[in-house]
Amino acid sequence: MSKLGFPDKLKGKKLAVYLRRSEGEKGSTKDQLKRIEKSITSLEKYTGRKINRTIVGKDINNKKRFNAKKDLAIKGDIYNEGEGASGFKTTSRPVFMELVSRIEDGKYDGIVVETFDRVSRDILGLSHLALPLWREQGKIVYGLKDGKLLDNNLKDEALLVITEAANSLTKLGEIDKAKETLFGDAIDRGFLKGAQVEFLGTKGKEHGLSYRKAWNLMQAYGENKKDPNKPNKPSTIAKEFNKTNRWVYDFYKKMKEYNQAGVLEDWLTAIEKMNDFVRSTGGYPRNQWKSNPEIQRIRSATAGWFGYPAGVKVEATNEFVEFPNPNEIDWEQLKLTDNPMTLEGWEVKRQPYDNRNLLDIQTQPRSRAGGKR
């Protein structure tokens, strides 16, 4: 061990710094970098090798959306995975995978992190991915704060596997408890399964479905005089959107009640906002809708509102619940967090059902008996 506190094996090594913040963790990777800045400077002095402070990967200030092709091509030695990157999902972290690739190509002799668990909380998952790097090529993984070192010393490797496996088990328990106490239940986070909107990318659709156009067309044809819950010319409308007459009847009644409740314009605007967001991510919309983590976070947090924009009586708890309006929430923040309850302005209003009269759009499907209640 050197006078600066670094293992002798780091002498002369070319090292990359890796940053990651777990799901539900406080702080940011920017905070991590500030905490280890002095240690990085000392490490440069000890190794005799400069560390380029340019950030590779995700924007450390969270001001721009991650573009893998562009952001992973940046020349620098500090690799930022960003916020919400699970320590138990090694291969799903694109910045880490790129760093491993560069180590394999000989660009670096190893990885330095604040603490060893920034690389992975699953030592077995990490070894599956990078075992040849340290065991056969002598590459290094080093934790600045905890002093843990992984290299080609099999005895040290065995001890590290044992301790990290125990730490992983403890952390999984902590995560479960944190989700229960910090995240609340699904409703508090904005999720409640309701009627599904066809957004851009759902059901294999390239352009989504224009509910505004459908509503305008229904209004243009007018209401059926014999049945006020149906528009005129349902077959013509159905053909326009490749739907059935049943779909036309259902959505005419739904949007008519949204309009009556004063939420139709917000609902239509939010659908267009979601479609624009999916479009802005690039790529094939269907693939983005299914796998883009930012879209997944927004989908989950807004599901309750899109299903019940005028509020809903939840049968299981006998509550009347009103969800935050997506048009009034900062999506740049919403897309980055698994816990929208931490966002300014986020409030799911829950109160015991007071026997108020409800529209069908304010009730869950299984509880409907037709008409107001």
Residue pairs with C-beta under 8 A, 6 or more apart in sequence:
1 7
1 8
2 8
2 11
2 46
4 42
4 43
4 45
4 46
5 42
5 147
6 42
6 43
6 46
6 47
7 142
7 147
7 149
9 140
9 149
9 151
10 43
10 46
10 47
10 110
10 140
10 142
11 46
11 47
11 48
12 47
12 48
12 49
13 47
13 49
13 109
13 110
13 140
14 47
14 49
14 107
14 108
14 109
15 43
15 47
15 49
15 51
15 77
15 108
15 109
15 110
15 111
15 112
15 140
15 142
16 51
16 77
16 78
16 79
16 99
16 102
16 103
16 107
16 108
16 110
16 111
16 112
17 33
17 36
17 40
17 51
17 77
17 78
17 79
17 111
17 112
17 113
18 79
18 81
18 95
18 96
18 99
18 111
18 112
18 113
18 118
18 119
19 29
19 32
19 33
19 60
19 78
19 79
19 80
19 81
19 82
19 113
19 114
19 118
20 29
20 81
20 82
20 85
20 87
20 93
20 96
20 113
20 118
20 119
21 27
21 28
21 29
21 32
21 81
21 82
21 83
21 84
21 85
22 84
22 85
22 86
22 87
22 121
23 84
23 85
23 86
23 175
23 338
24 175
24 178
24 179
24 182
24 183
24 338
24 339
28 60
28 62
28 83
29 58
29 60
29 80
29 81
29 82
29 83
30 60
30 61
32 114
32 118
33 60
33 78
35 114
36 114
36 144
36 145
39 144
39 145
40 51
40 112
40 144
43 51
43 112
43 144
44 50
44 51
51 77
51 78
52 75
52 76
52 77
52 78
53 76
53 77
53 78
54 74
54 75
54 76
54 77
54 78
55 74
55 76
55 78
55 79
55 80
56 71
56 72
56 74
56 75
56 76
56 77
56 78
56 79
56 80
56 95
56 98
56 99
57 66
57 71
57 72
57 74
57 79
57 80
57 81
57 82
57 94
57 95
57 98
58 66
58 71
58 80
58 81
58 82
58 95
59 66
59 71
59 80
59 82
60 80
60 82
62 82
62 83
62 332
62 336
65 280
65 281
65 294
66 82
68 94
72 94
72 95
72 98
77 108
79 95
79 96
79 98
79 99
80 95
81 93
81 95
81 96
82 95
82 336
83 336
83 337
84 293
84 336
84 337
84 338
85 93
86 92
87 117
87 118
87 120
87 121
87 122
87 171
88 120
88 121
88 122
88 125
88 168
88 172
90 96
90 120
90 122
90 125
90 126
90 129
91 97
91 125
91 129
96 119
99 108
99 111
100 129
100 130
100 133
102 108
103 109
103 110
103 111
103 130
103 133
103 139
104 133
108 139
109 139
109 140
110 139
110 140
110 141
110 142
110 151
111 119
111 140
111 141
111 142
112 142
112 143
112 144
113 119
113 141
113 142
113 143
113 144
114 143
114 144
114 145
115 143
115 144
115 145
115 146
115 148
116 141
116 142
116 143
116 146
116 148
116 150
116 160
116 164
117 143
117 164
117 167
117 171
118 143
119 126
119 141
120 126
121 164
121 167
121 168
121 171
122 168
123 160
123 161
123 164
123 165
123 168
124 161
124 165
127 161
130 139
133 139
134 140
134 141
134 150
134 151
134 152
134 157
135 152
135 154
135 157
136 152
137 152
138 151
138 152
139 151
140 149
140 150
140 151
141 149
141 150
141 151
142 148
142 149
142 150
143 149
148 160
149 156
150 156
150 157
150 160
151 157
182 339
182 341
183 189
183 338
183 339
183 341
184 341
186 192
187 304
187 314
187 321
187 348
187 350
188 341
188 348
188 350
189 300
189 301
189 339
189 340
189 341
189 348
190 300
190 301
190 302
190 303
190 304
190 305
190 323
190 324
190 340
190 346
190 348
191 300
191 301
191 303
191 304
192 303
192 304
192 307
192 308
192 312
192 314
192 321
192 323
193 303
193 307
194 303
194 304
194 306
194 307
194 308
194 312
194 364
195 254
195 307
195 365
196 202
196 307
197 211
197 271
197 274
197 306
198 205
198 208
198 209
199 208
199 271
199 274
199 275
199 278
199 289
200 206
200 207
200 208
200 274
200 275
200 278
200 279
200 285
200 289
201 208
201 278
201 284
201 285
201 286
201 287
201 288
201 289
201 290
202 208
202 286
202 289
204 286
205 285
205 286
206 285
206 286
208 271
208 275
208 278
208 285
209 241
211 251
211 255
211 267
211 268
211 271
212 268
212 271
212 272
214 237
214 240
214 241
214 251
214 255
215 255
215 264
215 268
217 237
217 240
218 231
218 237
218 248
218 252
218 255
221 231
221 232
221 233
221 236
221 237
222 231
222 232
223 230
223 231
223 232
224 230
224 231
224 232
229 249
229 252
229 253
229 256
230 248
230 249
230 252
230 253
231 237
231 248
231 252
234 245
234 248
234 249
235 245
237 243
237 248
238 244
238 245
238 247
238 248
241 247
253 360
254 360
254 361
255 264
257 310
257 359
257 360
257 361
258 264
258 267
258 309
258 310
258 361
260 359
261 309
261 310
261 359
261 361
261 362
262 310
263 309
263 310
266 309
266 325
266 327
267 306
267 309
269 327
270 302
270 305
270 306
270 309
270 325
270 326
270 327
271 306
273 326
273 327
273 331
274 298
274 302
274 306
274 326
277 295
277 298
277 331
278 285
278 288
278 289
278 295
279 285
281 288
281 292
281 294
281 295
282 288
288 295
289 295
294 335
294 336
295 335
297 334
297 335
297 336
297 337
297 338
297 340
298 326
298 331
298 334
298 335
301 329
301 334
301 340
302 323
302 326
304 312
304 321
304 323
304 348
305 323
305 324
305 325
305 326
306 326
308 321
308 323
308 361
308 362
309 323
309 325
309 361
310 359
310 361
310 362
311 320
311 321
311 322
311 323
311 349
311 362
312 320
312 321
312 362
312 363
312 364
313 319
313 320
313 321
313 353
313 358
313 362
313 363
313 364
313 367
314 320
314 321
314 364
315 364
315 366
315 367
317 350
318 352
318 353
319 350
319 351
319 352
319 353
320 350
320 351
320 352
320 353
320 354
320 356
320 362
321 348
321 349
321 350
322 348
322 349
323 348
324 340
324 345
324 346
324 347
324 348
328 345
329 340
329 343
329 345
329 346
330 343
330 344
330 345
333 343
334 340
334 343
337 343
340 346
357 372
357 373
358 372
358 373
359 372
360 368
360 370
360 371
360 372
363 373
